[in-house]
């Protein structure tokens, strides 16, 4: 919601000098990325529905809209298929260089988003049943780490292949030839609004917002909240299942 309000404010500011303002088209990648992240198709759909509901609640349809990357890609699937083998060979030749910094950074970033439900369920069941007392936890966590790293490496490789194909096809700008491309990851020749304080090391989409006692807003992993739930109050946007943000509470 905060990000949508921020983009709406930018559009309204432009409208002061250019009456139409800006129309932000948010291209959603959940559906096209889900296979290598390990999520089912129906897990990607609610995100778009939720965004559209929030845009409607803000009455911002003239400034904000969403579209899915998957149909755009599907329209050019024959062109993508024609270069896929070549791209995979290219990526593979560079991927095997384990000293490549970009490779390690990408794996580290994507491991935060890959599906880990089986590991989570196993931990919960062991804790609830008390069976963890009979489990070699060191061995369990070593196996869990290996499984997570394997999935993260697979996701990073497939992500790189897909991104290379999309760049070769100039997919986004061909679909929106009159647009100015933007991104939350600053790149040359792309518009990148400042979405977070420079001191924030965790990207907003990887964590949750917390309002500190001094009024400052930081992004932290939600696990921080779960470790000391009595220290935080959750605030919700009506209709959402997950908290919009947390407020730190001064304890007695």
C-alpha positions as CSV (number, residue, x, y, z in Angstrom):
1,X,0.0,0.0,0.0
2,X,2.8,2.4,0.9
3,X,4.5,1.8,-2.5
4,X,1.3,2.4,-4.3
5,X,0.7,5.6,-2.4
6,X,4.2,6.7,-3.2
7,X,3.7,6.1,-7.0
8,X,0.4,7.9,-6.8
9,X,2.0,10.9,-5.2
10,X,4.6,11.0,-8.0
11,X,1.8,10.9,-10.6
12,X,-0.1,13.7,-8.8
13,X,3.0,15.8,-8.7
14,X,3.6,15.4,-12.4
15,X,-0.1,16.2,-13.0
16,X,0.5,19.7,-11.6
17,X,2.7,20.6,-14.6
18,X,1.5,17.9,-17.1
19,X,-2.3,17.5,-16.6
20,X,-2.5,13.8,-17.6
21,X,0.1,12.9,-15.0
22,X,1.8,9.6,-15.1
23,X,0.3,6.2,-15.6
24,X,2.4,3.5,-13.9
25,X,2.0,0.0,-15.3
26,X,3.2,-2.5,-12.8
27,X,4.4,-5.6,-14.6
28,X,4.0,-8.6,-12.3
29,X,6.5,-11.4,-12.6
30,X,5.1,-13.9,-10.0
31,X,3.4,-16.2,-12.6
32,X,6.4,-16.3,-14.9
33,X,8.9,-16.9,-12.1
34,X,6.9,-19.3,-10.0
35,X,8.1,-22.6,-11.7
36,X,11.7,-22.2,-10.6
37,X,10.8,-20.7,-7.3
38,X,8.7,-23.8,-6.5
39,X,5.3,-22.2,-6.1
40,X,2.0,-23.4,-7.6
41,X,0.2,-21.2,-10.2
42,X,-2.7,-20.3,-7.8
43,X,-0.2,-18.9,-5.3
44,X,0.8,-16.2,-7.7
45,X,-2.7,-15.1,-8.6
46,X,-3.9,-13.6,-5.3
47,X,-1.0,-11.0,-5.4
48,X,-2.3,-9.3,-8.5
49,X,-5.9,-9.5,-7.2
50,X,-4.8,-7.9,-3.9
51,X,-2.9,-5.1,-5.7
52,X,-5.9,-4.3,-7.9
53,X,-8.1,-4.2,-4.8
54,X,-5.8,-1.7,-3.2
55,X,-5.5,0.4,-6.4
56,X,-9.3,0.5,-6.5
57,X,-9.5,1.4,-2.8
58,X,-7.2,4.4,-3.5
59,X,-9.3,5.4,-6.5
60,X,-6.0,5.4,-8.4
61,X,-7.1,3.6,-11.6
62,X,-6.0,6.6,-13.7
63,X,-2.5,6.5,-12.3
64,X,-1.8,2.9,-11.5
65,X,-2.6,-0.4,-13.3
66,X,-1.2,-3.9,-13.3
67,X,-0.4,-6.4,-16.0
68,X,1.1,-9.9,-15.9
69,X,4.4,-10.7,-17.6
70,X,3.3,-14.2,-18.5
71,X,0.8,-13.4,-21.3
72,X,3.4,-10.9,-22.8
73,X,6.0,-13.7,-22.8
74,X,3.5,-16.2,-24.2
75,X,2.8,-14.0,-27.2
76,X,6.4,-14.4,-28.2
77,X,7.0,-18.0,-27.0
78,X,8.0,-19.2,-30.5
79,X,10.8,-16.6,-30.6
80,X,11.8,-17.5,-27.1
81,X,12.0,-21.2,-27.9
82,X,14.1,-20.5,-31.0
83,X,16.9,-19.0,-28.9
84,X,16.5,-21.0,-25.6
85,X,19.1,-23.7,-26.4
86,X,21.7,-21.0,-27.4
87,X,21.0,-19.0,-24.2
88,X,21.2,-22.0,-21.9
89,X,24.6,-23.0,-23.4
90,X,25.8,-19.4,-22.9
91,X,24.6,-19.2,-19.3
92,X,26.0,-22.6,-18.5
93,X,29.4,-21.7,-19.8
94,X,29.6,-18.8,-17.4
95,X,27.6,-20.4,-14.6
96,X,30.3,-23.0,-13.8
97,X,32.6,-20.2,-12.8
98,X,32.0,-20.5,-9.0
99,X,34.1,-17.4,-8.4
100,X,31.7,-15.2,-10.4
101,X,30.5,-12.6,-7.8
102,X,27.2,-12.0,-9.5
103,X,26.3,-15.7,-9.4
104,X,26.8,-15.9,-5.6
105,X,24.9,-12.6,-5.1
106,X,22.0,-13.9,-7.1
107,X,21.8,-17.2,-5.3
108,X,21.9,-15.4,-2.0
109,X,19.0,-13.1,-3.1
110,X,16.8,-15.8,-4.5
111,X,17.2,-18.2,-1.6
112,X,15.0,-15.7,0.3
113,X,12.1,-16.3,-2.0
114,X,12.2,-20.0,-2.9
115,X,9.6,-22.4,-1.5
116,X,10.6,-23.9,1.8
117,X,7.3,-25.2,3.1
118,X,8.5,-28.8,3.6
119,X,11.3,-27.6,5.9
120,X,9.0,-25.3,7.8
121,X,6.3,-28.0,8.2
122,X,8.9,-30.5,9.4
123,X,10.2,-28.1,12.0
124,X,6.7,-27.3,13.3
125,X,5.7,-30.9,13.5
126,X,8.8,-31.9,15.4
127,X,8.3,-29.1,17.8
128,X,4.5,-29.7,18.3
129,X,5.0,-33.5,18.7
130,X,8.1,-33.3,20.8
131,X,9.8,-35.7,18.4
132,X,12.7,-33.2,17.9
133,X,14.2,-34.7,21.1
134,X,14.8,-37.9,19.1
135,X,16.2,-36.2,16.0
136,X,19.7,-35.3,15.2
137,X,19.0,-31.6,14.7
138,X,22.5,-30.8,13.5
139,X,22.1,-33.4,10.7
140,X,18.6,-32.1,10.0
141,X,19.7,-28.5,9.6
142,X,22.7,-29.5,7.4
143,X,20.3,-31.4,5.1
144,X,17.9,-28.5,5.1
145,X,20.6,-26.1,4.2
146,X,21.8,-28.3,1.3
147,X,18.2,-28.7,0.0
148,X,17.6,-24.9,0.2
149,X,20.9,-24.1,-1.5
150,X,20.2,-26.6,-4.3
151,X,16.7,-25.0,-4.9
152,X,18.2,-21.5,-4.7
153,X,20.9,-22.4,-7.3
154,X,18.3,-23.9,-9.6
155,X,16.1,-20.9,-9.3
156,X,19.1,-18.5,-9.9
157,X,20.1,-20.4,-13.0
158,X,16.6,-20.6,-14.5
159,X,16.1,-16.9,-13.6
160,X,19.2,-16.0,-15.5
161,X,18.2,-18.0,-18.5
162,X,14.7,-16.4,-18.6
163,X,16.1,-12.9,-18.0
164,X,18.6,-13.3,-20.8
165,X,15.9,-14.5,-23.2
166,X,13.7,-11.6,-22.3
167,X,16.5,-9.1,-22.8
168,X,17.3,-10.7,-26.2
169,X,13.7,-10.2,-27.2
170,X,13.5,-6.7,-25.7
171,X,10.3,-8.1,-24.3
172,X,9.1,-5.2,-22.1
173,X,9.9,-2.3,-24.3
174,X,8.5,-4.0,-27.4
175,X,5.2,-4.5,-25.5
176,X,5.3,-0.9,-24.2
177,X,7.2,1.0,-26.9
178,X,6.1,4.5,-25.7
179,X,6.8,3.9,-22.0
180,X,9.7,4.9,-19.8
181,X,10.9,1.8,-18.1
182,X,11.3,1.8,-14.4
183,X,12.6,-0.5,-11.8
184,X,13.2,-0.8,-8.0
185,X,16.7,-2.0,-8.9
186,X,18.6,1.1,-10.2
187,X,19.9,0.5,-13.8
188,X,21.2,2.8,-16.5
189,X,18.5,4.4,-18.7
190,X,15.7,3.3,-16.3
191,X,13.7,5.4,-13.9
192,X,14.2,4.2,-10.3
193,X,12.2,5.9,-7.5
194,X,13.9,5.9,-4.1
195,X,11.7,3.3,-2.3
196,X,13.8,3.0,0.9
197,X,16.3,4.8,3.1
198,X,19.9,4.3,2.2
199,X,20.5,2.8,5.7
200,X,18.0,0.0,5.1
201,X,19.9,-3.1,4.1
202,X,16.8,-5.3,3.7
203,X,14.7,-4.6,0.7
204,X,11.0,-3.9,1.6
205,X,9.8,-6.8,-0.4
206,X,12.0,-9.2,1.6
207,X,10.9,-8.0,5.0
208,X,8.2,-6.0,6.9
209,X,8.0,-2.4,8.0
210,X,8.5,-1.6,11.6
211,X,7.8,1.8,13.2
212,X,10.4,2.2,16.0
213,X,9.7,3.9,19.3
214,X,11.6,7.0,18.1
215,X,9.3,7.2,15.0
216,X,11.8,5.9,12.5
217,X,10.7,3.3,10.0
218,X,12.9,0.4,9.2
219,X,12.6,-2.9,7.3
220,X,13.3,-6.1,9.1
221,X,12.7,-9.8,8.6
222,X,9.4,-10.7,10.2
223,X,11.2,-13.3,12.2
224,X,12.5,-10.5,14.3
225,X,8.9,-9.7,15.3
226,X,8.1,-13.4,15.9
227,X,11.0,-13.7,18.4
228,X,9.6,-11.0,20.7
229,X,5.9,-10.7,19.7
230,X,5.0,-8.8,22.9
231,X,7.2,-5.9,21.7
232,X,5.1,-5.3,18.6
233,X,1.6,-4.3,17.6
234,X,0.4,-5.4,14.2
235,X,-1.6,-3.0,11.9
236,X,-3.7,-4.3,9.1
237,X,-5.2,-2.9,5.9
238,X,-8.9,-3.9,5.9
239,X,-9.3,-7.2,4.1
240,X,-5.6,-8.2,4.3
241,X,-4.5,-11.3,6.1
242,X,-0.9,-10.2,6.7
243,X,0.0,-7.0,8.7
244,X,0.7,-3.8,6.8
245,X,3.3,-2.9,9.3
246,X,4.3,-3.4,12.9
247,X,4.6,-0.8,15.6
248,X,7.2,-1.2,18.4
249,X,5.6,-1.0,21.8
250,X,7.3,0.4,24.9
251,X,7.3,-2.4,27.5
252,X,6.7,-1.7,31.2
